[in-house]
Amino acid sequence: MRDSFGRKIDYIRISLTDRCNLRCKYCMPEEGVKLLNHEDILSYEEILILAKIFISLGIKNFKLTGGEPLVRRDVCNLIKELKKLEGIGEVTITTNGVLLENYGKDLIDSGIDRINVSLDSLNPIKYEKITGRNLLDKVLGGIKLLLEHDFEKIKINTVPIRPLDREDMENLINLGKDNPIDIRFIKVMPIGIANSELGYSKKELLQIIESILGKSSHFDGKKGNGPAEYYSFQNYRSNIGFIDAIDNKFCSECNRIRLSATGFLKLCLYYDLGENIRPYIYSLSENELREKIKDIIYNKPLMHHMNESLIQRDKKNMNQIGG
């Protein structure tokens, strides 16, 4: 479907839980936040009901997020059921990787199309400082398991924070040198407790990476459903991507909506705009629910204003919104 500005909306990010086994300092306070009661979280049955309606509206590509989605039971069964739906496109997942050693093979068997791993450092001390947990070995073990099972749709999402550790950055980049792993650098966004001034622009990062890998070539193809801009390098197997929602806005081409763990249909990451559609599953007919969702999405805002201070800014942390 298209919103009021003519943008084709075909991608939805669904948060399965607000719970997480890490405490990344740009996402959730170390002391945590008040967690949702289990009965307040969408059931898998409710997610599948809504998924059928989203697909009927042309929203066919699904990203499962959290919190940490793998802390919720039976995620792989949900993926299997989603993959059975007529008209479904890609079903992908973003995980911090801590539980990939436990569930990586099951994810592959479920039919998952791609696995994104959030990983900000290969330095154990720095990793623990960022995440609040000493679990880097678990993450690396999970990535190794995926590669051992010949799974080649892996992306690393990394959020570089000042001051930059060049050696650590080079080690991250080298994950994609000989492996089918795209590395994506994401500028920290002013969401919840995060401070965008701690991040790096695409221009800054590309200069540093070219000093390591040599001159880059812009990759014109599309890789996945997201807004990342990719570059290729000689003697480097994979691609390196950048997502900078502040200095390189992609609002005019934004194709996504978000569904929170509670059923709030969120129209823009930055704004607290949208509506909780969970009650409508029970109060409206299927056709009425479809029209209601269509009307909500139609009013997706034109653009965010992350570099400005507006009262509409969503104050929730990323684990509550859905990464």
N, C-alpha and C positions, 0 to 999 in steps of 0.2 A: 504494500500500500504506500501511498504518498501522504506526507504531511501538508500543512497549509502553504509551505514554501516550495513544494514540488519535489522534496527529497524522497528518494525511495528508501523505505525502512524495511530492511530484510534481515536484521541481526538483533538478537536479544541476549543479554547477559543475565543469567538467573543465579541468584545467591541461594545456596542450599542451607546455610547456617551462618550465624554471627560468631560462632566459636572458632578459636584458633589455638594451636599448640605452640605458637611463637608470639613474641611481643615486639614486633618491628617498630622502631621508635617513630617512624613517620605514619604509622597505621593505627596503633593501639597503645594506650599508656601501659607502663609496666604493671601497674596495679589492676589493669583490666578495666572493663566497663560492666555495667549491669547487663547481664545476659538475658536473652528472651526465655520465657517458659516454653517448654517443648510444644505445648498445645497452641502457642501463638505462631508457630512456624508452619509454613505450607507443608502439607503431606505430599508424598509422591503422587498419590492419586489426584490431588488437586493440581499439581504441576502438570500432569499428563493431560488433564481436562483443558487447562489453559494452553498447553503446547499445541493441541489440535486446533484450537481457535487461532493462535498466532500463525500457524502454518497456513490456515485457510485465508489469512490476510496477506500472505506472501512473506511472512517473517519466518524463514525456514532454517536459518543458521543459529545454533544455540551454543553459548559458552557457559559452562558451569563454574561458579566461583564460590567464595565464602565471604568472610572468615576463611577457614580452610575446609574445602569441600570433602576431603577424604576423612575428616573426623566424624562425618555423618555415616551411619550404618547403611549398607546396601546401595551405595552410590553406583556400583557397577551394574546392579540390576535395573536401576533407573535408566542408565545409559542404554542398556539393551532394549528397554521398552521404548525409549525415545527413537532409537534407530529403526524400530518396527513401524513407526508412524508413516502413513502415506504422504509423500511430498517433502519429507524431512531432507534437509541439506546436511551441513557439517554439524557434528556434535563434538565439542572440544572442552578441555578443562584447564583451569589455571590452579596450580598447587604450589605450596612451598617445598614440596619434595620430601618432607620428613617421613611420610608414610609410603613412599613409592616402593621401597623394598618389600613392603607387605602387600601392596595392591597393584603394583605395576603390571604384572602378568595378567591379573584379572581385568585391568583397564584395557589392555591390548585385546583380550578375548571378548570384551564387551562390544568391540567395534568402534572404540573412540578414534576420532579422526586425527587429533593432534593433542599433544600434551605440552603446556607451557609451564615452565618451572621458574618460580621467583627466587633468584639467587643473586645477592648483592656483593658477595665477597668469597674468595677461596682461601682467605687468610683466617684460620680458626679463631684467633683472638678478635679480629675485626668482625667476623661473622657473629660471634657471641655478643659483641658490643652492640651491633645493629639489631639483632633478633632477640636478645635477652636469653638465649639458650645455646648450649654447647652441643649442637646437633648437625654440624656440617658433614661429618662422616656418613650420617644416615642419608643425607641428600645426595651426596656423591655416589653412595652405594646404589641408590634408586636410579640415578641416571645411568650408571653402569649396567644395571639390570635391563633397562629399556634397550640399550645398545646391544647387549648380548642376545636379546630376542629379536634383533634386526628391525626394531621400530625406528623409523627414520623421520617421523614428523614431530620433532622436538624443538622447542624454542626456549631460550633462557631470557627471562625478563630481569633486567638489573636496573636499579635506581642509584646512580652515582651521586654521592653526597660529599660536599666539601669538608675537609681538604682531600683532594684526589690522591689515591695511592697508585702511582703509575705501574708499579710492578704487579700489584693485584689486578689492575685493569688488563694488563697484558696477559696475565694468566687466564682471566675470564675469556678474553678474545681467543686464546689458543684452544679453548674447548671446541671451537668451530673450525679449527684449521684442517683437521683430518677427519672430523666426525660430522654426521648430518645434523648439526645443531646450529640454528640461526641464533645470533646474539642480538638482543634488542635493548637499547639504552633508553630509559624512560625518565623524563624530567619530573622531579617531584612536584606535585600539584598542591595548591593551598586548600586542601580538604581536611576538615577536622583539625587534628593537632599538627599537621604537616606544614612546613614553611618552604615555599618555593624558592626563596633566596638561597637555600642550601644546595640547589640543583645546578646543573650545567645545561647550557643550550646545545642544540645540535651542532651549531657551527664550532663551538669550543671543543666538543668531543670528537668531531670528525677530524679536526686538525691534529689532535693528539693521536688518534688511531692511524692517520696517514703517516705520522712520524714513526709508527711501529710497523705497519704493513705495507707502506708505499702508497702510491697514488690510487685513488678509488675511481670506480665507474658507477654511475647511477644505474640502478637496476629498475627497469621499466615495467617488469611483470608484476602481477598481483600475488601476494603470498598471504593467504588467509583472508579474514573478514575485517581486520582492524585497519587503523590509519597509518601504520608504520611506513616510513620511507626507507627503502633499502639500498645498500651499496654493495658492490662486489669488489674483490681484490685479487690480484694475481697470486697463484699458488695458495689460495685459500678456498677450501671446499664449499663452505657455506656463505651466507650473506650476513651483513651487519645492518640492523635497522635502528631507526630513531623515532621516538614519539615525543614530541614537544608541543603540548596542547596550549602553551602560553605564547611562545614566540612564533610558532608555526601553526596557527589555528587551522583546524580542518572542519569547522562547524558547517561550512557550506556544503560539505560532502558527507556529513554525519549520517550514518545509516542505522544507528542503534538506539535501543531503549534498554532499560534495566528493570528487572523484577526482584524486589528485595525478598529476604527470607520470610517476611510477614505477608507478602502479597502486594506491596506498594509498587505500582507501576510508575517508575521514575523516568522522566523524559530527558533529563540532562544531568550529568554527573555533578555539576557545580550547584545547580539549583534544587531547592526542595519543592519541586513542581511535579505534580502527578496525582495519583489517587490510589487508595487501597481497593483492589478489585476482588479480594478474597470473598467478601460478603456477597458479591454479585453471583458467585458460583451457585449459591443456594437460593437467591431471591429472584433471579432472572432466568428466562429460557435461554437455550443455547444461542438462538438468533439474536435475542436481546443483549446477551453478554457480548457477542461478537460486535454488535453495533456500538455498545458502550465503550469497549476497548478501542474500537476504531475512532470514536469521537475524542477519546483522551489523547491518543497518539497524534491525531490531526493537529493538536495544539502544542506540539513540541516547539520550544522557543528557537528563535533564529540562531542565537549564538550565546556562548558563555561570556563572562567578564572576569576571568580569573585574575587579571592584572588590575582590577579595580575593586573597591570596597562597596558592596551592595548588600542591602539588608536581606535580600532573598537567598544569600549564600547558605548552603546546607552546612550546619555545624556538626553533623554526625561524622564519626571516624569511618575510615574505609572498611573496617571489618563489619560495620553496621550497614553500610550502603551496599557493599558487594564489589570486590576488586576487579 
